[in-house]
């Protein structure tokens, strides 16, 4: 699973816009349906999976589902977006939502190490 998440982080770092395939990959990597109590399953299709890469609110929901006790921040500087969870190295993304998704997945990796 860690290698899958590392690969997903790389894909997110290259993403220039929201991507439903990435949303589905995020949901699968963190076992979203288990985290959220069967709110979304893959058999329901993409319409039931949150748009993590589109909206910061969904990316925050992802981070909170991974670790409800985390502390986080989002910063926009010179047209670039950075997110931090629990004082880790800032994660850069091409949008606030993507930066938060990257930070959340990096935090997930830290929790599983």
Backbone as CSV, one residue per row, in Angstrom:
resi,resn,N_x,N_y,N_z,CA_x,CA_y,CA_z,C_x,C_y,C_z
1,UNK,0.797,-1.205,0.000,0.000,0.000,0.000,0.843,1.274,0.000
2,UNK,1.947,1.345,0.771,2.754,2.566,0.724,3.244,2.912,-0.677
3,UNK,3.629,1.922,-1.469,4.104,2.237,-2.820,2.960,2.769,-3.679
4,UNK,1.758,2.264,-3.458,0.576,2.767,-4.175,0.326,4.226,-3.818
5,UNK,0.465,4.568,-2.545,0.242,5.945,-2.115,1.356,6.852,-2.634
6,UNK,2.599,6.378,-2.619,3.705,7.168,-3.177,3.434,7.480,-4.650
7,UNK,3.001,6.490,-5.397,2.692,6.672,-6.814,1.546,7.670,-7.001
8,UNK,0.544,7.575,-6.162,-0.596,8.481,-6.226,-0.163,9.920,-5.908
9,UNK,0.707,10.092,-4.931,1.228,11.417,-4.596,1.954,12.011,-5.801
10,UNK,2.744,11.200,-6.480,3.450,11.682,-7.679,2.459,12.123,-8.757
11,UNK,1.406,11.351,-8.940,0.386,11.721,-9.932,-0.294,13.039,-9.556
12,UNK,-0.562,13.216,-8.270,-1.184,14.455,-7.807,-0.246,15.647,-7.979
13,UNK,1.038,15.435,-7.750,2.010,16.516,-7.919,2.087,16.967,-9.372
14,UNK,1.812,16.073,-10.294,1.817,16.407,-11.720,0.481,16.951,-12.209
15,UNK,-0.575,16.785,-11.414,-1.919,17.197,-11.826,-2.012,18.713,-11.941
16,UNK,-2.611,19.170,-13.022,-2.783,20.610,-13.234,-4.226,21.056,-13.044
17,UNK,-5.114,20.085,-12.881,-6.533,20.403,-12.692,-7.216,19.235,-11.992
18,UNK,-8.446,19.456,-11.501,-9.181,18.366,-10.860,-9.313,17.170,-11.796
19,UNK,-9.355,15.983,-11.202,-9.366,14.754,-11.998,-10.159,13.692,-11.245
20,UNK,-11.259,13.244,-11.837,-12.113,12.241,-11.178,-11.414,10.896,-11.030
21,UNK,-10.527,10.555,-11.948,-9.776,9.308,-11.791,-8.864,9.386,-10.572
22,UNK,-8.264,10.550,-10.335,-7.449,10.721,-9.137,-8.320,10.667,-7.884
23,UNK,-9.516,11.253,-7.948,-10.439,11.172,-6.811,-10.728,9.715,-6.460
24,UNK,-10.984,8.913,-7.470,-11.269,7.490,-7.249,-10.047,6.772,-6.691
25,UNK,-8.864,7.102,-7.189,-7.633,6.477,-6.696,-7.385,6.853,-5.236
26,UNK,-7.678,8.096,-4.883,-7.544,8.526,-3.484,-8.503,7.729,-2.608
27,UNK,-9.759,7.652,-3.028,-10.769,6.917,-2.253,-10.359,5.468,-2.051
28,UNK,-9.820,4.861,-3.098,-9.391,3.471,-2.989,-8.170,3.339,-2.083
29,UNK,-7.210,4.249,-2.209,-5.964,4.165,-1.433,-6.206,4.297,0.069
30,UNK,-7.193,5.097,0.460,-7.454,5.288,1.893,-8.642,4.462,2.378
31,UNK,-9.218,3.651,1.488,-10.388,2.836,1.812,-11.522,3.726,2.332
32,UNK,-11.884,4.696,1.487,-12.863,5.726,1.844,-14.181,5.150,2.356
33,UNK,-14.681,4.111,1.734,-15.979,3.568,2.164,-15.899,3.026,3.587
34,UNK,-14.760,2.465,3.974,-14.603,1.998,5.354,-14.450,3.177,6.308
35,UNK,-13.644,4.168,5.923,-13.446,5.341,6.781,-14.747,6.075,7.065
36,UNK,-15.604,6.146,6.067,-16.826,6.932,6.193,-18.067,6.074,6.434
37,UNK,-17.898,4.808,6.731,-19.044,3.963,7.047,-19.970,3.716,5.879
38,UNK,-19.399,3.258,4.766,-20.169,2.901,3.570,-20.902,4.078,2.927
39,UNK,-20.375,5.272,3.067,-20.980,6.418,2.401,-20.838,6.274,0.891
40,UNK,-19.691,5.779,0.461,-19.448,5.609,-0.974,-18.768,4.274,-1.205
41,UNK,-19.210,3.589,-2.218,-18.550,2.355,-2.610,-18.226,2.453,-4.088
42,UNK,-17.271,1.683,-4.532,-16.858,1.754,-5.924,-17.936,1.204,-6.857
43,UNK,-18.771,0.329,-6.352,-19.850,-0.191,-7.201,-20.903,0.886,-7.471
44,UNK,-20.932,1.933,-6.631,-21.870,3.035,-6.845,-21.420,3.964,-7.965
45,UNK,-20.165,3.901,-8.345,-19.636,4.754,-9.411,-19.012,6.034,-8.886
46,UNK,-18.420,6.787,-9.806,-17.713,8.014,-9.442,-18.608,9.081,-8.832
47,UNK,-19.885,9.058,-9.174,-20.767,10.101,-8.654,-20.903,10.046,-7.134
48,UNK,-20.552,8.935,-6.509,-20.653,8.792,-5.054,-19.329,9.075,-4.347
49,UNK,-18.260,9.289,-5.092,-16.957,9.563,-4.504,-16.756,11.072,-4.470
50,UNK,-16.356,11.623,-3.318,-16.165,13.074,-3.230,-15.147,13.593,-4.252
51,UNK,-15.314,14.830,-4.625,-14.404,15.476,-5.575,-13.226,16.081,-4.799
52,UNK,-12.368,15.192,-4.296,-11.240,15.610,-3.471,-10.343,16.618,-4.178
53,UNK,-10.093,16.415,-5.460,-9.165,17.277,-6.202,-9.810,18.561,-6.702
54,UNK,-11.115,18.680,-6.531,-11.831,19.864,-7.014,-12.089,20.895,-5.923
55,UNK,-12.412,20.434,-4.728,-12.879,21.325,-3.675,-12.076,21.152,-2.385
56,UNK,-11.517,22.234,-1.857,-10.772,22.138,-0.594,-11.591,21.540,0.543
57,UNK,-12.898,21.794,0.581,-13.726,21.232,1.653,-13.673,19.705,1.656
58,UNK,-13.693,19.095,0.475,-13.605,17.636,0.400,-12.204,17.152,0.763
59,UNK,-11.189,17.916,0.391,-9.816,17.542,0.746,-9.621,17.621,2.265
60,UNK,-10.230,18.609,2.901,-10.176,18.707,4.367,-10.902,17.525,4.990
61,UNK,-12.037,17.154,4.423,-12.782,15.985,4.915,-11.915,14.723,4.819
62,UNK,-11.149,14.611,3.723,-10.223,13.496,3.560,-9.185,13.504,4.681
63,UNK,-8.568,14.655,4.919,-7.545,14.762,5.967,-8.124,14.423,7.335
64,UNK,-9.314,14.903,7.612,-9.949,14.620,8.914,-10.320,13.147,9.057
65,UNK,-10.696,12.515,7.959,-11.018,11.083,8.017,-9.760,10.263,8.290
66,UNK,-8.638,10.699,7.729,-7.370,9.995,7.945,-6.911,10.152,9.389
67,UNK,-7.026,11.369,9.926,-6.591,11.633,11.303,-7.410,12.798,11.853
68,UNK,-8.441,12.504,12.626,-9.320,13.561,13.130,-8.628,14.561,14.057
69,UNK,-7.485,14.189,14.605,-6.797,15.045,15.570,-5.666,15.857,14.971
70,UNK,-5.590,15.912,13.647,-4.469,16.620,13.017,-4.635,18.143,13.110
71,UNK,-3.511,18.811,12.898,-3.487,20.267,12.767,-3.007,20.538,11.353
72,UNK,-3.639,21.457,10.647,-3.240,21.702,9.266,-3.312,23.163,8.883
73,UNK,-2.676,23.469,7.766,-2.683,24.833,7.240,-2.563,24.790,5.731
74,UNK,-3.110,25.820,5.101,-3.036,25.975,3.652,-2.518,27.372,3.379
75,UNK,-1.614,27.483,2.419,-1.001,28.771,2.111,-0.944,28.964,0.603
76,UNK,-1.176,30.197,0.194,-1.054,30.568,-1.208,-0.009,31.660,-1.286
77,UNK,1.045,31.424,-2.044,2.123,32.399,-2.148,2.644,32.430,-3.577
78,UNK,2.637,33.601,-4.172,3.140,33.781,-5.534,2.497,32.804,-6.521
79,UNK,1.182,32.584,-6.369,0.454,31.725,-7.288,0.656,30.238,-7.072
80,UNK,1.313,29.867,-5.982,1.525,28.442,-5.677,0.818,28.104,-4.371
81,UNK,0.346,26.872,-4.279,-0.421,26.432,-3.125,0.370,25.405,-2.331
82,UNK,0.342,25.564,-1.007,1.051,24.662,-0.114,0.108,24.252,1.008
83,UNK,0.212,23.011,1.429,-0.572,22.517,2.557,0.360,21.775,3.508
84,UNK,0.042,21.871,4.787,0.829,21.212,5.826,-0.131,20.537,6.789
85,UNK,0.208,19.333,7.200,-0.547,18.640,8.240,0.443,18.193,9.304
86,UNK,0.152,18.562,10.539,0.986,18.215,11.686,2.461,18.522,11.475
87,UNK,2.748,19.694,10.984,4.111,20.223,10.908,5.039,19.426,9.998
88,UNK,4.483,18.684,9.065,5.307,17.966,8.087,5.831,18.956,7.059
89,UNK,6.706,18.503,6.199,7.211,19.321,5.101,6.030,19.795,4.252
90,UNK,5.983,21.073,3.859,4.855,21.559,3.042,4.706,20.772,1.736
91,UNK,3.471,20.523,1.371,3.141,19.830,0.128,2.636,20.846,-0.875
92,UNK,3.247,20.875,-2.050,2.887,21.832,-3.091,1.959,21.165,-4.101
93,UNK,0.898,21.885,-4.474,-0.022,21.399,-5.485,-0.466,22.538,-6.380
94,UNK,-1.068,22.215,-7.510,-1.496,23.229,-8.466,-2.831,23.872,-8.121
95,UNK,-3.439,23.452,-7.021,-4.657,24.069,-6.511,-4.688,23.812,-5.011
96,UNK,-5.509,24.565,-4.270,-5.601,24.299,-2.831,-6.041,22.869,-2.528
97,UNK,-7.018,22.365,-3.269,-7.529,21.014,-3.016,-6.458,19.958,-3.284
98,UNK,-5.724,20.110,-4.361,-4.687,19.125,-4.695,-3.566,19.169,-3.660
99,UNK,-3.161,20.370,-3.227,-2.133,20.482,-2.193,-2.582,19.794,-0.904
100,UNK,-3.852,19.983,-0.532,-4.374,19.321,0.666,-4.426,17.806,0.510
101,UNK,-4.792,17.321,-0.661,-4.818,15.873,-0.901,-3.417,15.287,-0.753
102,UNK,-2.432,15.960,-1.309,-1.048,15.491,-1.210,-0.622,15.447,0.257
103,UNK,-0.891,16.522,0.991,-0.523,16.569,2.403,-1.224,15.466,3.197
104,UNK,-2.511,15.229,2.902,-3.264,14.188,3.609,-2.685,12.800,3.342
105,UNK,-2.325,12.533,2.099,-1.757,11.223,1.770,-0.364,11.058,2.379
106,UNK,0.425,12.118,2.399,1.734,12.040,3.060,1.553,11.768,4.551
107,UNK,0.552,12.394,5.141,0.267,12.159,6.559,-0.166,10.710,6.779
108,UNK,-0.962,10.191,5.872,-1.387,8.784,5.962,-0.172,7.858,5.956
109,UNK,0.791,8.153,5.092,2.015,7.353,5.051,2.758,7.422,6.385
110,UNK,2.849,8.610,6.953,3.531,8.765,8.245,2.844,7.957,9.328
111,UNK,1.521,7.925,9.308,0.769,7.187,10.331,0.961,5.679,10.205
112,UNK,1.246,5.201,9.002,1.378,3.752,8.798,2.827,3.265,8.926
113,UNK,3.756,4.186,9.086,5.170,3.768,9.194,5.488,3.292,10.591
